[in-house]
Amino acid sequence: MSKLKELLLVLSILLFANLIIAQNTKGMYVNDFKYIIGDEEKETELLTYAQQQGFNYLLLYNTYWIHNNMFDLTDPVAAQPLADFIERAKTEFGVLEVGAVGEKLSSFDKLVSYNENFSSNPNQQFDIFNIEFEFWNKKVVENVYCGDYLEDAGLSCDIEGAFKFYIEEIKGLHELCSSLGLKSETYIGQITKSQGKALGKHCDRVLVHYYRKSDVYSDGNSLYNFKSDRLEKLAPKKGTLKVMPIFAATSEFMGPWLAEHDIDTPFDTYMNGQNGYNDASGNWKKHIEIDGFQWYTYTHLLTYTPTDIPTPNGLQINNAPDISTHNQNNQTDHVNHDDHTINPPSAIPKETPQQSSAENLGLTLYPNPVSNLLYIQCASEVDVHFMNINGELLKTLKSKDKKVFDVSAYGNGVYFVSMQVAGEVVSVHKVVVQH
């Protein structure tokens, strides 16, 4: 291979990898997942809707309830319906990440075991753990958290005590996710400066609710101006914190507005509207990265957005009843969730090259995260390249070679595995090295 061809090949791999990294998140809270999982028709309705609307991140409620009432998430045989759902979402419907909501750190114990059981296939695993704990909500603190958590922990039953409990749970979640190659995530409504600084240091991504009835104020200003000082409060002194706005499709907020507007418009207005995020200034912006946007929730979006889209099986997605948006928390199903939004109006391809090629090649990489040996199973003859996050080629395996990479000498972090046929890049996959 000529030097020029080698250079062009490396550049194409790097561009492909950067495209995957840079892709904005367009997320959706999936409420009432306990009524969907295991029902192929309802699963297909959900996934088809997500694909048609361009959602690439699904954040699931009810996993705690599902474990206690439907099937054991720590049993790989019993949990196969969940594994199949996540795999379908990622390989057939353009979903890049799947997350789960919990109320405290221990909410994710069963999900850690679940991920371990399905470690041979990352397409069946959770990517994000999200803590939902409304420490700023005085009513919830006094009526729920006080008896459930704060009194046992010796903490005061007020916002101060609730935040002390919450921040320790967030720190533990961040450490857990970092050790597993996952993302830690949370959502907020109100926050003080001191709370924001503490949170910004211990979380990968924060969802911030912008619950309004439309995308602009009466004076034409962007909905970004709704308590806009929260982003400055969240900005860490060092590094960058990813943030996504949450928009609510409930009847009391943006639901009725959606009947005549596109679901991507609020984020565009948030970023580019009159006095929007892009017009804001300040040193804090160097430490905040808007990573996309999130909608709350699936059944409310069905009520207010077009749904006459045929599914792959010829099914029709029917409007769901306007059920309560609350009581979706995985731990005890009682949190009054009143904030959520994120992601950009970028067009997400229905089937990325990574997904279609991986399926056609019969590709499996495991384990991921990996500490020692990375095994690659592939039904076709391909050349495999192992690269760092800057696109620098570290190792190459030819089609005739045994497909095993020894990564023990490489530092912790994100790497990429590139699959090539006849010198053409057909698939690029993210791998996390974690010793």
Contacts in CASP RR format, 6 or more apart in sequence:
PFRMAT RR
TARGET T0000
AUTHOR 0000-0000-0000
METHOD contacts of the structure
MODEL  1
MSKLKELLLVLSILLFANLIIAQNTKGMYVNDFKYIIGDEEKETELLTYA
QQQGFNYLLLYNTYWIHNNMFDLTDPVAAQPLADFIERAKTEFGVLEVGA
VGEKLSSFDKLVSYNENFSSNPNQQFDIFNIEFEFWNKKVVENVYCGDYL
EDAGLSCDIEGAFKFYIEEIKGLHELCSSLGLKSETYIGQITKSQGKALG
KHCDRVLVHYYRKSDVYSDGNSLYNFKSDRLEKLAPKKGTLKVMPIFAAT
SEFMGPWLAEHDIDTPFDTYMNGQNGYNDASGNWKKHIEIDGFQWYTYTH
LLTYTPTDIPTPNGLQINNAPDISTHNQNNQTDHVNHDDHTINPPSAIPK
ETPQQSSAENLGLTLYPNPVSNLLYIQCASEVDVHFMNINGELLKTLKSK
DKKVFDVSAYGNGVYFVSMQVAGEVVSVHKVVVQH
1 9 0 8 1.000
9 420 0 8 1.000
9 423 0 8 1.000
9 425 0 8 1.000
10 391 0 8 1.000
10 393 0 8 1.000
12 425 0 8 1.000
13 385 0 8 1.000
13 387 0 8 1.000
13 391 0 8 1.000
13 416 0 8 1.000
13 418 0 8 1.000
13 425 0 8 1.000
13 428 0 8 1.000
14 387 0 8 1.000
14 390 0 8 1.000
14 391 0 8 1.000
16 353 0 8 1.000
16 418 0 8 1.000
16 425 0 8 1.000
16 428 0 8 1.000
17 387 0 8 1.000
17 389 0 8 1.000
17 391 0 8 1.000
17 416 0 8 1.000
17 418 0 8 1.000
17 428 0 8 1.000
20 352 0 8 1.000
20 354 0 8 1.000
20 428 0 8 1.000
20 430 0 8 1.000
21 389 0 8 1.000
23 56 0 8 1.000
23 96 0 8 1.000
23 346 0 8 1.000
23 348 0 8 1.000
24 291 0 8 1.000
24 292 0 8 1.000
24 343 0 8 1.000
24 344 0 8 1.000
24 346 0 8 1.000
25 56 0 8 1.000
25 57 0 8 1.000
25 96 0 8 1.000
25 97 0 8 1.000
25 244 0 8 1.000
25 291 0 8 1.000
25 292 0 8 1.000
25 293 0 8 1.000
25 294 0 8 1.000
25 342 0 8 1.000
25 343 0 8 1.000
25 344 0 8 1.000
26 54 0 8 1.000
26 55 0 8 1.000
26 56 0 8 1.000
26 57 0 8 1.000
26 264 0 8 1.000
26 292 0 8 1.000
26 293 0 8 1.000
26 342 0 8 1.000
26 343 0 8 1.000
26 344 0 8 1.000
26 345 0 8 1.000
26 346 0 8 1.000
26 348 0 8 1.000
27 55 0 8 1.000
27 56 0 8 1.000
27 57 0 8 1.000
27 58 0 8 1.000
27 59 0 8 1.000
27 244 0 8 1.000
27 292 0 8 1.000
27 293 0 8 1.000
27 294 0 8 1.000
27 295 0 8 1.000
27 342 0 8 1.000
27 343 0 8 1.000
28 50 0 8 1.000
28 53 0 8 1.000
28 55 0 8 1.000
28 57 0 8 1.000
28 58 0 8 1.000
28 59 0 8 1.000
28 294 0 8 1.000
28 295 0 8 1.000
28 297 0 8 1.000
28 298 0 8 1.000
28 301 0 8 1.000
29 59 0 8 1.000
29 61 0 8 1.000
29 101 0 8 1.000
29 294 0 8 1.000
29 295 0 8 1.000
29 296 0 8 1.000
29 297 0 8 1.000
29 298 0 8 1.000
29 328 0 8 1.000
29 340 0 8 1.000
30 36 0 8 1.000
30 46 0 8 1.000
30 58 0 8 1.000
30 59 0 8 1.000
30 60 0 8 1.000
30 61 0 8 1.000
30 297 0 8 1.000
30 298 0 8 1.000
31 61 0 8 1.000
31 62 0 8 1.000
31 297 0 8 1.000
31 298 0 8 1.000
31 299 0 8 1.000
31 323 0 8 1.000
31 325 0 8 1.000
31 328 0 8 1.000
32 61 0 8 1.000
32 62 0 8 1.000
32 298 0 8 1.000
32 299 0 8 1.000
32 323 0 8 1.000
32 328 0 8 1.000
33 60 0 8 1.000
33 61 0 8 1.000
33 62 0 8 1.000
33 63 0 8 1.000
33 66 0 8 1.000
34 62 0 8 1.000
34 65 0 8 1.000
34 66 0 8 1.000
34 69 0 8 1.000
34 70 0 8 1.000
35 42 0 8 1.000
36 42 0 8 1.000
36 43 0 8 1.000
36 46 0 8 1.000
37 43 0 8 1.000
37 66 0 8 1.000
37 70 0 8 1.000
37 81 0 8 1.000
37 82 0 8 1.000
37 85 0 8 1.000
38 81 0 8 1.000
38 85 0 8 1.000
41 313 0 8 1.000
41 315 0 8 1.000
43 85 0 8 1.000
43 88 0 8 1.000
44 311 0 8 1.000
44 312 0 8 1.000
44 313 0 8 1.000
44 315 0 8 1.000
45 311 0 8 1.000
45 315 0 8 1.000
45 317 0 8 1.000
45 318 0 8 1.000
46 298 0 8 1.000
47 88 0 8 1.000
47 89 0 8 1.000
47 92 0 8 1.000
47 93 0 8 1.000
47 95 0 8 1.000
48 93 0 8 1.000
48 309 0 8 1.000
48 311 0 8 1.000
48 312 0 8 1.000
48 315 0 8 1.000
48 317 0 8 1.000
49 298 0 8 1.000
49 301 0 8 1.000
49 302 0 8 1.000
49 307 0 8 1.000
49 309 0 8 1.000
49 317 0 8 1.000
50 58 0 8 1.000
50 89 0 8 1.000
50 93 0 8 1.000
50 95 0 8 1.000
51 93 0 8 1.000
51 94 0 8 1.000
51 95 0 8 1.000
51 350 0 8 1.000
52 309 0 8 1.000
53 263 0 8 1.000
53 301 0 8 1.000
53 305 0 8 1.000
54 94 0 8 1.000
54 347 0 8 1.000
54 348 0 8 1.000
54 350 0 8 1.000
55 95 0 8 1.000
55 295 0 8 1.000
55 348 0 8 1.000
56 94 0 8 1.000
56 95 0 8 1.000
56 96 0 8 1.000
56 97 0 8 1.000
56 348 0 8 1.000
57 95 0 8 1.000
57 96 0 8 1.000
57 97 0 8 1.000
57 98 0 8 1.000
57 99 0 8 1.000
57 128 0 8 1.000
57 294 0 8 1.000
57 343 0 8 1.000
58 89 0 8 1.000
58 95 0 8 1.000
58 97 0 8 1.000
58 98 0 8 1.000
58 99 0 8 1.000
59 98 0 8 1.000
59 99 0 8 1.000
59 100 0 8 1.000
59 101 0 8 1.000
59 128 0 8 1.000
59 130 0 8 1.000
59 294 0 8 1.000
60 98 0 8 1.000
60 99 0 8 1.000
60 100 0 8 1.000
60 101 0 8 1.000
61 101 0 8 1.000
61 328 0 8 1.000
61 329 0 8 1.000
61 330 0 8 1.000
62 328 0 8 1.000
62 330 0 8 1.000
62 333 0 8 1.000
63 73 0 8 1.000
63 100 0 8 1.000
63 101 0 8 1.000
63 102 0 8 1.000
63 110 0 8 1.000
63 111 0 8 1.000
63 330 0 8 1.000
64 102 0 8 1.000
64 107 0 8 1.000
64 110 0 8 1.000
64 330 0 8 1.000
64 331 0 8 1.000
65 330 0 8 1.000
65 333 0 8 1.000
66 73 0 8 1.000
66 82 0 8 1.000
67 73 0 8 1.000
67 74 0 8 1.000
67 110 0 8 1.000
71 78 0 8 1.000
71 79 0 8 1.000
71 81 0 8 1.000
71 82 0 8 1.000
72 78 0 8 1.000
72 79 0 8 1.000
73 79 0 8 1.000
73 82 0 8 1.000
73 110 0 8 1.000
73 111 0 8 1.000
73 113 0 8 1.000
73 114 0 8 1.000
74 110 0 8 1.000
74 113 0 8 1.000
74 114 0 8 1.000
74 117 0 8 1.000
75 117 0 8 1.000
76 83 0 8 1.000
76 117 0 8 1.000
76 118 0 8 1.000
79 114 0 8 1.000
79 117 0 8 1.000
79 118 0 8 1.000
82 114 0 8 1.000
83 118 0 8 1.000
83 121 0 8 1.000
83 124 0 8 1.000
84 124 0 8 1.000
86 98 0 8 1.000
86 123 0 8 1.000
86 124 0 8 1.000
86 125 0 8 1.000
86 126 0 8 1.000
87 121 0 8 1.000
87 123 0 8 1.000
87 124 0 8 1.000
89 95 0 8 1.000
89 98 0 8 1.000
90 96 0 8 1.000
90 98 0 8 1.000
90 123 0 8 1.000
90 355 0 8 1.000
91 123 0 8 1.000
91 355 0 8 1.000
91 358 0 8 1.000
91 359 0 8 1.000
92 351 0 8 1.000
92 355 0 8 1.000
93 350 0 8 1.000
94 348 0 8 1.000
94 349 0 8 1.000
94 350 0 8 1.000
94 351 0 8 1.000
94 352 0 8 1.000
94 355 0 8 1.000
97 127 0 8 1.000
97 128 0 8 1.000
97 183 0 8 1.000
98 126 0 8 1.000
98 127 0 8 1.000
98 128 0 8 1.000
99 126 0 8 1.000
99 127 0 8 1.000
99 128 0 8 1.000
99 129 0 8 1.000
99 130 0 8 1.000
99 185 0 8 1.000
100 108 0 8 1.000
100 111 0 8 1.000
100 126 0 8 1.000
100 128 0 8 1.000
100 129 0 8 1.000
100 130 0 8 1.000
100 330 0 8 1.000
101 130 0 8 1.000
101 131 0 8 1.000
101 132 0 8 1.000
101 328 0 8 1.000
101 329 0 8 1.000
101 330 0 8 1.000
102 108 0 8 1.000
102 129 0 8 1.000
102 130 0 8 1.000
102 131 0 8 1.000
102 132 0 8 1.000
102 329 0 8 1.000
102 330 0 8 1.000
102 331 0 8 1.000
103 131 0 8 1.000
103 132 0 8 1.000
103 133 0 8 1.000
103 329 0 8 1.000
103 330 0 8 1.000
103 331 0 8 1.000
103 332 0 8 1.000
103 335 0 8 1.000
104 131 0 8 1.000
104 133 0 8 1.000
104 149 0 8 1.000
104 169 0 8 1.000
104 331 0 8 1.000
105 131 0 8 1.000
105 169 0 8 1.000
105 172 0 8 1.000
105 173 0 8 1.000
105 176 0 8 1.000
107 131 0 8 1.000
107 330 0 8 1.000
107 331 0 8 1.000
108 129 0 8 1.000
108 173 0 8 1.000
108 176 0 8 1.000
111 126 0 8 1.000
111 129 0 8 1.000
112 176 0 8 1.000
112 180 0 8 1.000
114 125 0 8 1.000
114 126 0 8 1.000
115 125 0 8 1.000
115 126 0 8 1.000
115 180 0 8 1.000
115 182 0 8 1.000
118 124 0 8 1.000
118 125 0 8 1.000
119 125 0 8 1.000
119 366 0 8 1.000
119 367 0 8 1.000
119 368 0 8 1.000
120 364 0 8 1.000
120 366 0 8 1.000
120 367 0 8 1.000
121 364 0 8 1.000
121 366 0 8 1.000
122 365 0 8 1.000
122 366 0 8 1.000
122 368 0 8 1.000
126 182 0 8 1.000
127 182 0 8 1.000
127 183 0 8 1.000
128 182 0 8 1.000
128 183 0 8 1.000
128 184 0 8 1.000
128 185 0 8 1.000
128 205 0 8 1.000
129 173 0 8 1.000
129 176 0 8 1.000
129 177 0 8 1.000
129 182 0 8 1.000
129 183 0 8 1.000
129 184 0 8 1.000
129 185 0 8 1.000
130 185 0 8 1.000
130 186 0 8 1.000
130 187 0 8 1.000
130 207 0 8 1.000
131 166 0 8 1.000
131 169 0 8 1.000
131 170 0 8 1.000
131 173 0 8 1.000
131 184 0 8 1.000
131 185 0 8 1.000
131 186 0 8 1.000
132 186 0 8 1.000
132 187 0 8 1.000
132 329 0 8 1.000
132 335 0 8 1.000
132 337 0 8 1.000
133 145 0 8 1.000
133 162 0 8 1.000
133 165 0 8 1.000
133 166 0 8 1.000
133 169 0 8 1.000
133 186 0 8 1.000
133 335 0 8 1.000
134 140 0 8 1.000
134 141 0 8 1.000
134 189 0 8 1.000
134 335 0 8 1.000
134 336 0 8 1.000
134 337 0 8 1.000
134 338 0 8 1.000
135 141 0 8 1.000
135 145 0 8 1.000
135 159 0 8 1.000
135 161 0 8 1.000
135 162 0 8 1.000
135 163 0 8 1.000
135 165 0 8 1.000
135 166 0 8 1.000
135 195 0 8 1.000
136 159 0 8 1.000
136 162 0 8 1.000
136 163 0 8 1.000
136 188 0 8 1.000
136 189 0 8 1.000
136 190 0 8 1.000
136 191 0 8 1.000
137 336 0 8 1.000
137 338 0 8 1.000
138 158 0 8 1.000
138 159 0 8 1.000
139 336 0 8 1.000
140 335 0 8 1.000
140 336 0 8 1.000
141 150 0 8 1.000
141 157 0 8 1.000
141 158 0 8 1.000
141 159 0 8 1.000
141 161 0 8 1.000
141 162 0 8 1.000
142 157 0 8 1.000
142 158 0 8 1.000
144 332 0 8 1.000
144 334 0 8 1.000
144 335 0 8 1.000
145 157 0 8 1.000
145 162 0 8 1.000
145 165 0 8 1.000
146 157 0 8 1.000
147 157 0 8 1.000
148 332 0 8 1.000
149 155 0 8 1.000
149 165 0 8 1.000
150 156 0 8 1.000
150 157 0 8 1.000
150 161 0 8 1.000
150 162 0 8 1.000
150 165 0 8 1.000
151 157 0 8 1.000
153 165 0 8 1.000
155 161 0 8 1.000
155 162 0 8 1.000
155 164 0 8 1.000
155 165 0 8 1.000
163 195 0 8 1.000
167 195 0 8 1.000
167 198 0 8 1.000
167 199 0 8 1.000
167 202 0 8 1.000
170 184 0 8 1.000
170 186 0 8 1.000
170 199 0 8 1.000
170 202 0 8 1.000
170 203 0 8 1.000
171 202 0 8 1.000
172 202 0 8 1.000
173 184 0 8 1.000
173 186 0 8 1.000
173 203 0 8 1.000
174 184 0 8 1.000
174 202 0 8 1.000
174 203 0 8 1.000
174 204 0 8 1.000
176 182 0 8 1.000
176 184 0 8 1.000
177 183 0 8 1.000
177 184 0 8 1.000
177 204 0 8 1.000
178 184 0 8 1.000
179 434 0 8 1.000
180 369 0 8 1.000
180 434 0 8 1.000
181 369 0 8 1.000
181 432 0 8 1.000
181 434 0 8 1.000
183 204 0 8 1.000
183 205 0 8 1.000
184 202 0 8 1.000
184 203 0 8 1.000
184 204 0 8 1.000
184 205 0 8 1.000
185 203 0 8 1.000
185 204 0 8 1.000
185 205 0 8 1.000
185 206 0 8 1.000
185 207 0 8 1.000
186 199 0 8 1.000
186 203 0 8 1.000
186 206 0 8 1.000
186 207 0 8 1.000
187 206 0 8 1.000
187 207 0 8 1.000
187 208 0 8 1.000
187 209 0 8 1.000
187 246 0 8 1.000
187 339 0 8 1.000
187 340 0 8 1.000
188 199 0 8 1.000
188 206 0 8 1.000
188 207 0 8 1.000
188 208 0 8 1.000
188 209 0 8 1.000
188 230 0 8 1.000
188 234 0 8 1.000
188 339 0 8 1.000
189 208 0 8 1.000
189 209 0 8 1.000
189 227 0 8 1.000
189 230 0 8 1.000
189 338 0 8 1.000
189 339 0 8 1.000
190 227 0 8 1.000
190 230 0 8 1.000
191 199 0 8 1.000
191 230 0 8 1.000
191 233 0 8 1.000
191 234 0 8 1.000
192 233 0 8 1.000
193 233 0 8 1.000
195 233 0 8 1.000
196 233 0 8 1.000
196 234 0 8 1.000
197 233 0 8 1.000
197 236 0 8 1.000
197 237 0 8 1.000
199 206 0 8 1.000
199 234 0 8 1.000
200 206 0 8 1.000
200 234 0 8 1.000
200 235 0 8 1.000
200 236 0 8 1.000
200 241 0 8 1.000
201 236 0 8 1.000
203 241 0 8 1.000
204 242 0 8 1.000
205 241 0 8 1.000
205 242 0 8 1.000
205 243 0 8 1.000
205 244 0 8 1.000
205 291 0 8 1.000
206 234 0 8 1.000
206 241 0 8 1.000
206 242 0 8 1.000
206 243 0 8 1.000
206 244 0 8 1.000
207 243 0 8 1.000
207 244 0 8 1.000
207 245 0 8 1.000
207 246 0 8 1.000
207 294 0 8 1.000
207 339 0 8 1.000
207 340 0 8 1.000
207 341 0 8 1.000
207 342 0 8 1.000
208 230 0 8 1.000
208 231 0 8 1.000
208 234 0 8 1.000
208 243 0 8 1.000
208 244 0 8 1.000
208 245 0 8 1.000
208 246 0 8 1.000
208 339 0 8 1.000
208 341 0 8 1.000
209 245 0 8 1.000
209 246 0 8 1.000
209 248 0 8 1.000
209 296 0 8 1.000
209 338 0 8 1.000
209 339 0 8 1.000
209 340 0 8 1.000
209 341 0 8 1.000
210 223 0 8 1.000
210 224 0 8 1.000
210 226 0 8 1.000
210 245 0 8 1.000
210 246 0 8 1.000
210 247 0 8 1.000
210 266 0 8 1.000
210 270 0 8 1.000
210 341 0 8 1.000
211 226 0 8 1.000
211 246 0 8 1.000
211 247 0 8 1.000
211 248 0 8 1.000
211 253 0 8 1.000
211 254 0 8 1.000
211 338 0 8 1.000
211 339 0 8 1.000
211 340 0 8 1.000
211 341 0 8 1.000
212 223 0 8 1.000
212 226 0 8 1.000
212 247 0 8 1.000
212 253 0 8 1.000
212 254 0 8 1.000
213 252 0 8 1.000
213 253 0 8 1.000
213 254 0 8 1.000
213 256 0 8 1.000
213 257 0 8 1.000
214 223 0 8 1.000
214 254 0 8 1.000
214 257 0 8 1.000
215 222 0 8 1.000
215 223 0 8 1.000
215 254 0 8 1.000
215 257 0 8 1.000
215 261 0 8 1.000
215 265 0 8 1.000
215 266 0 8 1.000
215 269 0 8 1.000
215 270 0 8 1.000
216 222 0 8 1.000
216 223 0 8 1.000
216 269 0 8 1.000
216 273 0 8 1.000
216 274 0 8 1.000
217 223 0 8 1.000
217 225 0 8 1.000
220 274 0 8 1.000
221 274 0 8 1.000
221 275 0 8 1.000
221 276 0 8 1.000
222 269 0 8 1.000
222 270 0 8 1.000
222 272 0 8 1.000
222 273 0 8 1.000
222 274 0 8 1.000
222 275 0 8 1.000
222 276 0 8 1.000
222 277 0 8 1.000
223 266 0 8 1.000
223 269 0 8 1.000
223 270 0 8 1.000
224 245 0 8 1.000
224 269 0 8 1.000
224 270 0 8 1.000
224 271 0 8 1.000
224 273 0 8 1.000
224 275 0 8 1.000
224 276 0 8 1.000
224 277 0 8 1.000
224 280 0 8 1.000
225 275 0 8 1.000
225 276 0 8 1.000
228 280 0 8 1.000
231 243 0 8 1.000
231 284 0 8 1.000
231 288 0 8 1.000
232 282 0 8 1.000
232 284 0 8 1.000
234 241 0 8 1.000
234 243 0 8 1.000
234 288 0 8 1.000
235 241 0 8 1.000
235 284 0 8 1.000
235 285 0 8 1.000
235 286 0 8 1.000
235 287 0 8 1.000
235 288 0 8 1.000
236 287 0 8 1.000
237 287 0 8 1.000
238 287 0 8 1.000
239 287 0 8 1.000
240 286 0 8 1.000
240 287 0 8 1.000
240 288 0 8 1.000
240 289 0 8 1.000
241 287 0 8 1.000
241 288 0 8 1.000
241 289 0 8 1.000
242 289 0 8 1.000
242 290 0 8 1.000
242 291 0 8 1.000
243 288 0 8 1.000
243 289 0 8 1.000
243 290 0 8 1.000
243 291 0 8 1.000
243 342 0 8 1.000
244 290 0 8 1.000
244 291 0 8 1.000
244 292 0 8 1.000
244 293 0 8 1.000
244 294 0 8 1.000
244 341 0 8 1.000
244 342 0 8 1.000
244 343 0 8 1.000
245 266 0 8 1.000
245 267 0 8 1.000
245 270 0 8 1.000
245 290 0 8 1.000
245 292 0 8 1.000
245 293 0 8 1.000
245 294 0 8 1.000
245 341 0 8 1.000
245 342 0 8 1.000
246 293 0 8 1.000
246 294 0 8 1.000
246 295 0 8 1.000
246 296 0 8 1.000
246 339 0 8 1.000
246 340 0 8 1.000
246 341 0 8 1.000
246 342 0 8 1.000
247 253 0 8 1.000
247 254 0 8 1.000
247 266 0 8 1.000
247 267 0 8 1.000
247 293 0 8 1.000
247 294 0 8 1.000
247 295 0 8 1.000
247 296 0 8 1.000
247 340 0 8 1.000
247 341 0 8 1.000
248 254 0 8 1.000
248 255 0 8 1.000
248 295 0 8 1.000
248 296 0 8 1.000
248 300 0 8 1.000
248 325 0 8 1.000
248 338 0 8 1.000
248 339 0 8 1.000
248 340 0 8 1.000
248 341 0 8 1.000
249 255 0 8 1.000
249 258 0 8 1.000
249 295 0 8 1.000
249 296 0 8 1.000
249 297 0 8 1.000
249 300 0 8 1.000
249 301 0 8 1.000
249 303 0 8 1.000
249 304 0 8 1.000
249 305 0 8 1.000
250 296 0 8 1.000
250 297 0 8 1.000
250 300 0 8 1.000
250 325 0 8 1.000
251 300 0 8 1.000
251 303 0 8 1.000
251 322 0 8 1.000
254 266 0 8 1.000
255 300 0 8 1.000
255 303 0 8 1.000
255 304 0 8 1.000
256 304 0 8 1.000
258 301 0 8 1.000
258 304 0 8 1.000
258 305 0 8 1.000
259 304 0 8 1.000
259 305 0 8 1.000
262 345 0 8 1.000
263 295 0 8 1.000
263 301 0 8 1.000
263 305 0 8 1.000
264 344 0 8 1.000
264 345 0 8 1.000
265 345 0 8 1.000
266 293 0 8 1.000
266 341 0 8 1.000
267 292 0 8 1.000
267 293 0 8 1.000
267 341 0 8 1.000
267 342 0 8 1.000
267 343 0 8 1.000
267 344 0 8 1.000
267 345 0 8 1.000
268 344 0 8 1.000
268 345 0 8 1.000
269 276 0 8 1.000
270 276 0 8 1.000
270 277 0 8 1.000
270 293 0 8 1.000
271 277 0 8 1.000
271 278 0 8 1.000
271 290 0 8 1.000
271 344 0 8 1.000
272 278 0 8 1.000
273 279 0 8 1.000
277 290 0 8 1.000
290 344 0 8 1.000
291 342 0 8 1.000
291 343 0 8 1.000
292 342 0 8 1.000
292 343 0 8 1.000
292 344 0 8 1.000
293 341 0 8 1.000
293 342 0 8 1.000
293 343 0 8 1.000
293 344 0 8 1.000
294 340 0 8 1.000
294 341 0 8 1.000
294 342 0 8 1.000
294 343 0 8 1.000
295 301 0 8 1.000
295 340 0 8 1.000
295 341 0 8 1.000
296 325 0 8 1.000
296 337 0 8 1.000
296 339 0 8 1.000
296 340 0 8 1.000
296 341 0 8 1.000
297 325 0 8 1.000
297 328 0 8 1.000
297 340 0 8 1.000
298 320 0 8 1.000
299 320 0 8 1.000
299 321 0 8 1.000
299 322 0 8 1.000
299 323 0 8 1.000
300 322 0 8 1.000
300 325 0 8 1.000
302 317 0 8 1.000
302 318 0 8 1.000
302 319 0 8 1.000
302 320 0 8 1.000
303 319 0 8 1.000
303 320 0 8 1.000
303 321 0 8 1.000
303 322 0 8 1.000
307 316 0 8 1.000
307 317 0 8 1.000
307 318 0 8 1.000
307 319 0 8 1.000
308 316 0 8 1.000
308 317 0 8 1.000
309 316 0 8 1.000
309 317 0 8 1.000
310 316 0 8 1.000
311 317 0 8 1.000
325 337 0 8 1.000
326 335 0 8 1.000
326 336 0 8 1.000
326 337 0 8 1.000
327 333 0 8 1.000
327 334 0 8 1.000
327 335 0 8 1.000
328 335 0 8 1.000
328 337 0 8 1.000
329 335 0 8 1.000
329 337 0 8 1.000
353 426 0 8 1.000
353 427 0 8 1.000
353 428 0 8 1.000
354 427 0 8 1.000
354 428 0 8 1.000
354 429 0 8 1.000
357 363 0 8 1.000
357 419 0 8 1.000
357 426 0 8 1.000
357 427 0 8 1.000
358 419 0 8 1.000
358 427 0 8 1.000
358 429 0 8 1.000
360 380 0 8 1.000
361 378 0 8 1.000
361 379 0 8 1.000
361 380 0 8 1.000
361 382 0 8 1.000
361 419 0 8 1.000
361 426 0 8 1.000
361 427 0 8 1.000
362 377 0 8 1.000
362 378 0 8 1.000
362 379 0 8 1.000
362 380 0 8 1.000
363 376 0 8 1.000
363 377 0 8 1.000
363 378 0 8 1.000
363 379 0 8 1.000
363 419 0 8 1.000
363 427 0 8 1.000
363 429 0 8 1.000
364 376 0 8 1.000
364 377 0 8 1.000
364 378 0 8 1.000
365 374 0 8 1.000
365 375 0 8 1.000
365 376 0 8 1.000
365 377 0 8 1.000
365 417 0 8 1.000
365 429 0 8 1.000
365 431 0 8 1.000
366 374 0 8 1.000
366 375 0 8 1.000
366 377 0 8 1.000
367 374 0 8 1.000
367 375 0 8 1.000
368 374 0 8 1.000
368 431 0 8 1.000
368 432 0 8 1.000
369 431 0 8 1.000
369 432 0 8 1.000
369 433 0 8 1.000
369 434 0 8 1.000
370 407 0 8 1.000
370 431 0 8 1.000
370 432 0 8 1.000
370 433 0 8 1.000
370 434 0 8 1.000
371 407 0 8 1.000
371 408 0 8 1.000
371 433 0 8 1.000
371 434 0 8 1.000
371 435 0 8 1.000
372 406 0 8 1.000
372 407 0 8 1.000
372 408 0 8 1.000
373 404 0 8 1.000
373 405 0 8 1.000
373 406 0 8 1.000
373 407 0 8 1.000
373 408 0 8 1.000
374 386 0 8 1.000
374 404 0 8 1.000
374 405 0 8 1.000
374 406 0 8 1.000
374 407 0 8 1.000
374 417 0 8 1.000
374 431 0 8 1.000
375 403 0 8 1.000
375 404 0 8 1.000
376 384 0 8 1.000
376 397 0 8 1.000
376 403 0 8 1.000
376 404 0 8 1.000
376 405 0 8 1.000
376 417 0 8 1.000
377 403 0 8 1.000
378 384 0 8 1.000
378 403 0 8 1.000
378 419 0 8 1.000
380 421 0 8 1.000
381 399 0 8 1.000
381 400 0 8 1.000
381 421 0 8 1.000
382 399 0 8 1.000
382 419 0 8 1.000
382 420 0 8 1.000
382 421 0 8 1.000
382 426 0 8 1.000
383 396 0 8 1.000
383 397 0 8 1.000
383 398 0 8 1.000
383 399 0 8 1.000
383 419 0 8 1.000
383 420 0 8 1.000
383 421 0 8 1.000
383 423 0 8 1.000
384 396 0 8 1.000
384 397 0 8 1.000
384 403 0 8 1.000
384 405 0 8 1.000
384 417 0 8 1.000
384 418 0 8 1.000
384 419 0 8 1.000
384 420 0 8 1.000
385 393 0 8 1.000
385 395 0 8 1.000
385 396 0 8 1.000
385 397 0 8 1.000
385 417 0 8 1.000
385 418 0 8 1.000
385 420 0 8 1.000
386 393 0 8 1.000
386 394 0 8 1.000
386 395 0 8 1.000
386 396 0 8 1.000
386 397 0 8 1.000
386 405 0 8 1.000
386 407 0 8 1.000
386 415 0 8 1.000
386 416 0 8 1.000
386 417 0 8 1.000
386 418 0 8 1.000
387 393 0 8 1.000
387 394 0 8 1.000
387 415 0 8 1.000
387 416 0 8 1.000
387 417 0 8 1.000
387 418 0 8 1.000
388 394 0 8 1.000
388 410 0 8 1.000
388 415 0 8 1.000
388 416 0 8 1.000
389 413 0 8 1.000
389 414 0 8 1.000
389 415 0 8 1.000
389 416 0 8 1.000
391 416 0 8 1.000
394 410 0 8 1.000
394 415 0 8 1.000
395 405 0 8 1.000
397 403 0 8 1.000
397 405 0 8 1.000
405 417 0 8 1.000
407 415 0 8 1.000
407 431 0 8 1.000
407 433 0 8 1.000
408 435 0 8 1.000
410 433 0 8 1.000
411 433 0 8 1.000
411 435 0 8 1.000
412 433 0 8 1.000
412 434 0 8 1.000
412 435 0 8 1.000
413 432 0 8 1.000
413 433 0 8 1.000
413 434 0 8 1.000
414 430 0 8 1.000
414 431 0 8 1.000
414 432 0 8 1.000
414 433 0 8 1.000
415 430 0 8 1.000
415 431 0 8 1.000
415 432 0 8 1.000
415 433 0 8 1.000
416 428 0 8 1.000
416 429 0 8 1.000
416 430 0 8 1.000
416 431 0 8 1.000
417 428 0 8 1.000
417 429 0 8 1.000
417 431 0 8 1.000
418 425 0 8 1.000
418 427 0 8 1.000
418 428 0 8 1.000
418 429 0 8 1.000
419 425 0 8 1.000
419 426 0 8 1.000
419 427 0 8 1.000
419 428 0 8 1.000
419 429 0 8 1.000
420 426 0 8 1.000
END
